[in-house]
Amino acid sequence: MLAGMRKEREVVRALSSTFSTFLGEPAKESRRLAREWLCCYVKNQKRFELVAQESLAQTRERAEEIQMIDEIAVANFVNRIDTGVVLSTIHMGDYLHATFKLFGALEPREVMVLRREAWSSADEAIQKIENFGHRVTPVIANAAAARTLLRNLRRGAIAVLLYDLPQRWGATAPVHVLNHPMQWVCGPTQLAMMARSCLLPFYCFEHEGRSSCEFGELHDYRKMARSNREIIEHETQILASAAETYIRRFVTQWENWRLVEEMLVQGQEGLPDG
């Protein structure tokens, strides 16, 4: 127990410094935010474990509880087009049940999810998309992942990808977030462009005791002749700026405060122009 308490104090101390640096918060408020963030983070990790274990009926019930704006319009659009779609979000809120709710309204398709070599509780949970009539193809995050994702997107598949990640998750682009230059993965944007498909961002959060999901601006690349590094960086910045809006609104709900120092490092080059 003492070791756990020491670890908790170390996390709170490190996060307090992070909130002070990136948000300009005074010491007392930074400590409060750090303690609240830790509670939210532990809650989310337990949620991943529970999602993997809960019954299909429980999953459907919790998915339906998500307040999702424009669900019908989004589902109708995705069902109408025959090109691939990249659904992309950040590590915030109950994005698992929000994903399930959206796929419950979509016609059956192949769905690709990026995962690590070793399965995590989140990886197991996301497989439940299959229970909503879709065929899930896990893609291991390695050097061949981009080619697999691109090939299947061109065939009309849907890819579910998180984009608030540092370079160990793939090629990055420079973005300006939280008043600092960072490197965020540009794979979701670049893959959508190269596949001549659409990218649809969505953002999940809890407000007044209820889980909600909002869709961002649609990025339609179906008629794009060719992508280049400048366009990719511009589009990645648009996504990062949208994410920042939600991060600032719901500070303690963003899981990846723990990775911001890593995001400051120099990123890799992206894939070749498409």
C-alpha positions as CSV (number, residue, x, y, z in Angstrom):
1,M,0.0,0.0,0.0
2,L,2.8,2.4,0.9
3,A,4.5,1.7,-2.4
4,G,1.2,2.5,-4.2
5,M,0.9,5.7,-2.2
6,R,4.4,6.8,-3.1
7,K,3.7,6.0,-6.8
8,E,0.6,8.1,-6.6
9,R,2.4,11.0,-5.1
10,E,5.1,10.8,-7.9
11,V,2.4,10.8,-10.6
12,V,0.6,13.8,-9.0
13,R,3.9,15.7,-8.7
14,A,4.8,15.1,-12.3
15,L,1.4,16.0,-13.6
16,S,1.3,19.1,-11.5
17,S,4.4,20.3,-13.3
18,T,2.8,19.4,-16.6
19,F,-0.3,21.4,-15.9
20,S,1.8,24.3,-14.7
21,T,3.9,24.2,-17.9
22,F,1.3,23.6,-20.5
23,L,-1.7,25.4,-19.0
24,G,0.0,28.1,-16.9
25,E,-1.9,27.0,-13.8
26,P,-0.7,28.0,-10.4
27,A,0.7,25.3,-8.1
28,K,-2.4,24.7,-6.0
29,E,-4.7,24.4,-9.0
30,S,-2.2,22.2,-10.8
31,R,-2.1,19.8,-7.9
32,R,-5.9,19.7,-7.8
33,L,-6.1,18.9,-11.6
34,A,-3.4,16.3,-11.2
35,R,-5.3,14.4,-8.5
36,E,-8.5,14.7,-10.5
37,W,-6.8,13.4,-13.6
38,L,-5.4,10.4,-11.8
39,C,-8.9,9.5,-10.6
40,C,-10.3,9.8,-14.2
41,Y,-7.4,7.7,-15.6
42,V,-7.9,4.9,-13.1
43,K,-11.6,4.9,-13.9
44,N,-11.0,4.7,-17.6
45,Q,-8.5,1.8,-17.2
46,K,-11.1,-0.1,-15.2
47,R,-13.7,0.7,-17.8
48,F,-11.6,-1.0,-20.5
49,E,-11.4,-4.1,-18.4
50,L,-15.1,-4.1,-17.7
51,V,-16.0,-3.6,-21.4
52,A,-14.0,-6.7,-22.3
53,Q,-15.9,-8.7,-19.7
54,E,-19.4,-7.4,-19.9
55,S,-22.2,-9.2,-21.8
56,L,-23.4,-8.1,-25.3
57,A,-26.6,-6.9,-23.7
58,Q,-24.7,-4.7,-21.2
59,T,-22.5,-3.4,-24.1
60,R,-25.5,-2.4,-26.1
61,E,-27.2,-0.8,-23.1
62,R,-24.2,1.3,-22.3
63,A,-23.7,2.2,-25.9
64,E,-27.2,3.5,-26.2
65,E,-26.7,5.6,-23.1
66,I,-24.1,7.7,-25.0
67,Q,-25.5,11.1,-26.1
68,M,-24.4,11.2,-29.7
69,I,-25.0,14.3,-31.8
70,D,-25.8,13.8,-35.5
71,E,-25.7,10.0,-35.2
72,I,-28.3,9.4,-37.9
73,A,-26.8,11.9,-40.4
74,V,-23.3,10.4,-40.0
75,A,-24.5,6.8,-40.3
76,N,-26.5,7.7,-43.4
77,F,-23.5,9.3,-45.0
78,V,-21.1,6.4,-44.2
79,N,-23.7,3.9,-45.4
80,R,-24.2,5.8,-48.7
81,I,-20.5,6.0,-49.8
82,D,-18.6,3.0,-51.2
83,T,-15.1,4.4,-50.3
84,G,-13.2,3.7,-47.1
85,V,-13.6,5.8,-44.0
86,V,-11.2,6.6,-41.2
87,L,-12.9,7.1,-37.9
88,S,-10.4,8.9,-35.7
89,T,-10.5,10.2,-32.1
90,I,-8.4,11.0,-29.1
91,H,-7.9,9.3,-25.7
92,M,-10.8,11.0,-23.9
93,G,-14.1,9.8,-22.5
94,D,-16.0,6.6,-23.3
95,Y,-14.9,6.3,-26.9
96,L,-15.3,2.5,-26.8
97,H,-19.1,2.6,-26.2
98,A,-19.4,5.6,-28.5
99,T,-17.7,3.5,-31.2
100,F,-20.0,0.6,-30.6
101,K,-23.1,2.9,-30.8
102,L,-22.0,4.2,-34.2
103,F,-21.2,0.8,-35.6
104,G,-24.6,-0.3,-34.4
105,A,-26.1,2.2,-36.9
106,L,-23.8,1.2,-39.8
107,E,-24.3,-1.4,-42.4
108,P,-21.8,-4.4,-42.1
109,R,-18.3,-3.7,-43.3
110,E,-14.7,-4.8,-42.7
111,V,-13.4,-2.8,-39.7
112,M,-9.7,-2.4,-39.1
113,V,-8.3,-1.6,-35.6
114,L,-4.6,-1.0,-34.8
115,R,-3.3,-2.9,-31.9
116,R,0.0,-3.7,-30.2
117,E,1.8,-7.0,-30.3
118,A,0.5,-7.9,-26.9
119,W,-3.2,-7.7,-26.3
120,S,-4.5,-5.1,-23.9
121,S,-7.9,-4.8,-22.3
122,A,-8.7,-2.0,-24.8
123,D,-7.7,-4.3,-27.7
124,E,-10.0,-7.1,-26.4
125,A,-12.9,-4.6,-25.9
126,I,-12.7,-3.1,-29.4
127,Q,-13.2,-6.6,-30.8
128,K,-16.8,-6.3,-29.7
129,I,-17.5,-4.4,-32.9
130,E,-18.0,-7.9,-34.3
131,N,-21.1,-8.2,-32.2
132,F,-22.7,-5.4,-34.2
133,G,-22.4,-7.3,-37.5
134,H,-19.0,-6.2,-38.7
135,R,-15.9,-8.2,-39.5
136,V,-13.0,-6.9,-37.4
137,T,-9.4,-7.1,-38.7
138,P,-6.8,-6.4,-36.1
139,V,-3.7,-4.8,-37.6
140,I,-0.5,-5.1,-35.5
141,A,1.3,-1.8,-35.2
142,N,4.5,-2.5,-37.1
143,A,6.3,-1.5,-40.4
144,A,3.7,-3.3,-42.5
145,A,0.6,-1.8,-40.8
146,A,0.3,1.2,-43.1
147,R,0.3,-0.9,-46.3
148,T,-2.4,-3.2,-44.8
149,L,-4.6,-0.3,-43.7
150,L,-4.2,1.5,-47.0
151,R,-5.0,-1.6,-49.1
152,N,-8.2,-2.3,-47.2
153,L,-9.3,1.3,-47.1
154,R,-9.1,1.4,-50.9
155,R,-11.5,-1.6,-50.8
156,G,-14.0,0.3,-48.8
157,A,-13.1,-0.8,-45.2
158,I,-13.4,1.4,-42.1
159,A,-10.3,2.1,-40.0
160,V,-10.6,3.1,-36.3
161,L,-7.5,5.1,-35.3
162,L,-6.5,7.3,-32.5
163,Y,-4.4,10.3,-33.4
164,D,-3.2,12.0,-30.2
165,L,0.0,9.9,-30.1
166,P,3.8,10.4,-30.2
167,Q,6.2,9.0,-32.8
168,R,6.6,5.5,-31.3
169,W,3.1,4.9,-32.8
170,G,4.2,5.9,-36.3
171,A,5.1,8.8,-38.6
172,T,4.4,12.2,-37.2
173,A,3.8,15.7,-38.3
174,P,4.6,19.0,-36.5
175,V,1.6,20.5,-34.7
176,H,1.1,23.4,-32.3
177,V,-0.9,22.3,-29.3
178,L,-1.3,23.8,-25.8
179,N,1.1,26.7,-26.8
180,H,3.9,24.2,-27.6
181,P,5.3,22.7,-30.8
182,M,4.7,18.9,-30.7
183,Q,4.8,15.9,-33.0
184,W,1.5,13.9,-33.4
185,V,1.0,10.9,-35.6
186,C,-0.2,11.8,-39.1
187,G,-1.0,8.3,-40.1
188,P,-4.8,8.7,-40.0
189,T,-4.7,11.8,-42.2
190,Q,-2.2,10.4,-44.6
191,L,-3.9,7.0,-45.0
192,A,-7.3,8.7,-45.7
193,M,-5.6,10.9,-48.3
194,M,-3.7,8.1,-50.1
195,A,-6.8,5.9,-50.1
196,R,-9.0,8.7,-51.5
197,S,-11.4,8.2,-48.6
198,C,-12.9,10.3,-45.8
199,L,-11.7,11.0,-42.3
200,L,-14.3,11.6,-39.7
201,P,-13.1,12.7,-36.2
202,F,-15.2,12.3,-33.1
203,Y,-14.7,13.4,-29.6
204,C,-16.1,11.8,-26.4
205,F,-16.4,13.3,-22.9
206,E,-18.4,13.3,-19.7
207,H,-20.5,16.3,-18.8
208,E,-23.0,16.6,-16.0
209,G,-22.8,12.9,-15.3
210,R,-23.5,11.8,-18.8
211,S,-21.2,10.4,-21.5
212,S,-21.4,12.4,-24.8
213,C,-20.0,12.1,-28.3
214,E,-19.6,14.9,-30.9
215,F,-18.4,14.6,-34.5
216,G,-15.9,17.0,-35.9
217,E,-15.6,18.4,-39.4
218,L,-15.6,15.8,-42.2
219,H,-12.3,15.6,-44.1
220,D,-13.3,14.5,-47.6
221,Y,-10.3,13.4,-49.7
222,R,-12.3,11.3,-52.3
223,K,-11.4,13.8,-55.1
224,M,-7.9,14.6,-54.0
225,A,-5.4,14.1,-56.9
226,R,-2.3,13.8,-54.8
227,S,-1.2,14.4,-51.2
228,N,2.1,16.0,-50.1
229,R,3.9,16.7,-46.9
230,E,2.6,20.3,-46.7
231,I,-1.1,19.3,-47.0
232,I,-0.6,16.4,-44.5
233,E,0.8,18.8,-42.0
234,H,-1.9,21.3,-42.5
235,E,-4.7,18.7,-42.1
236,T,-3.0,17.2,-39.0
237,Q,-2.9,20.6,-37.4
238,I,-6.6,21.0,-38.0
239,L,-7.2,17.8,-36.2
240,A,-4.8,18.8,-33.4
241,S,-6.5,22.1,-33.0
242,A,-9.9,20.5,-32.7
243,A,-8.6,18.1,-30.1
244,E,-7.1,21.0,-28.1
245,T,-10.6,22.5,-27.9
246,Y,-11.9,19.4,-26.1
247,I,-8.7,19.0,-24.0
248,R,-9.1,22.5,-22.7
249,R,-12.8,22.1,-22.0
250,F,-12.3,18.7,-20.2
251,V,-8.7,19.0,-18.9
252,T,-8.7,16.0,-16.6
253,Q,-10.5,13.7,-19.0
254,W,-7.6,13.6,-21.6
255,E,-5.6,10.5,-20.8
256,N,-2.5,11.5,-22.8
257,W,-1.3,14.2,-20.5
258,R,1.1,11.5,-19.5
259,L,2.7,11.5,-23.0
260,V,3.1,15.2,-23.7
261,E,6.8,15.2,-22.9
262,E,7.3,12.5,-25.4
263,M,5.2,14.4,-28.0
264,L,7.8,17.2,-27.8
265,V,10.5,15.1,-29.4
266,Q,11.4,15.3,-33.1
267,G,9.1,13.0,-35.2
268,Q,9.7,10.6,-38.1
269,E,9.2,11.4,-41.7
270,G,5.8,10.3,-43.0
271,L,5.0,7.8,-45.8
272,P,5.9,8.8,-49.4
273,D,3.5,11.3,-51.1
274,G,0.4,9.6,-52.4
